[in-house]
Amino acid sequence: MRQAAFITLTLFLCLALAPALWAQDLTGPYRAEGMNPDGSKYVGSVQIAQQGAAVTMAWQVGASAYSGAGSIDGRVLTVNWGDATPVVYVVMPGGQLYGIWSDGRALERLIPQ
C-alpha cells in the first residue's frame, strides 16, 4: 500500500508541474508492465488508437484480452475498461504512460514500442 501511495503522489506531482497546453498523439503499440492489486506482476502489450481527445485501447496480457475507451485531457488519460474504476495515466514527456487502476491499488507503465 505504501508503494501505491508513493506512485499516486508522484503522478499528481507530475501533473502539477506539467505545462497547461501539451499534446501528443498516443497512437501505436506499447509494452505493458504492471502490478495487480494483490502485488503480482504482469507484462503484456497494448495498442492505442487516438482521434482528437478520444482514445481506445486494447490490452493483451497472457491469454487475457481487455479493451477500453476514454479521453485525454492535457497529460491525463482516463480509460473505462469494464472495471468499477477507470485506469488513469499520466503521459510523461518521453512518451511513457504511468497509470493507476483498481481504485489506486494497482499500477501500470506503458512503454512505446
Buried (B, 14 or more C-beta within 10 A) or exposed (E): EEEBEEBBEEBEEBEEEBEEEEEEEBEEEBBBBBBBEEEEEBEBBBBBEBEEEEBBBBBEBEEEEBEBEBBBEBBBBBBEBEBEBBBBBBBBEEEBBBBBBBEBBBBBBBBEE
